[in-house]
Amino acid sequence: AQTVTQSQPEMSVQEAETVTLSCTYDTSESDYYLFWYKQPPSRQMILVIRQEAYKQQNATENRFSVNFQKAAKSFSLKISDSQLGDAAMYFCAYRKGETSGSRLTFGEGTQLTVNP
Amino acid sequence: DSGVTQTPKHLITATGQRVTLRCSPRSGDLSVYWYQQSLDQGLQFLIHYYNGEERAKGNILERFSAQQFPDLHSELNLSSLELGDSALYFCASSASRGLRTEAFFGQGTRLTVV
């Protein structure tokens, strides 16, 4: 079974600074996708960034980027120029690549605090 | 707005009762997933439907059931409710082909069992 581990229950960062959230996963599949979701106090689950396992290039979305190390099964999220609105719970998630879709397996989450 | 609609947003009910949570997926999405998020647990996968058929089951209790209708909306039925069933229930949908493989989540239904 696939597992996702986030070893940092809590992280904090100063506004405008950079922070990296860690995630490791375990799978025997070759075709899969990795995601970071953000859950602010509203509890809405918001997709932050996506990485396809077959792509060597790390995904980037504005201030958010990932460091995808496939051999090490590591998928960290870097937030640059942190803003107060980035404060949220962040979940790393894994999904097998199947044409009819497949479940997301989530990590335990990392609570990010942004200090002004 | 993710395009996934869940109703109701909040639900308060008594132990032993039965409730139905409803989900309308994004237009064109064939896959619907249900997740449970309790305070002391992360997001737990419950069940996955694809184009009306059950595709996968996770840690879903026998007291819970779901279905996906021909118009692709889905319902999650929770019966004989217990205090421990209090949680945030999310529905998500995804396109099943092509490059758009991410799941988009509804705003969730917060269920409180008293």
Interface residues (C-beta under 8 A of the other chain):
Chain A: Y33 F35 Y37 S42 R43 Q44 M45 I46 L47 R50 E52 F91 R95 G97 T99 S100 G101 S102 R103 L104 T105 F106 G107 E108 G109
Chain B: S2 L30 S31 Y33 Y35 Q37 G42 L43 F45 H48 Y50 N51 R55 A56 G58 L88 F90 A92 S94 S96 R97 T101 E102 A103 F104 F105 Q107 G108 R110
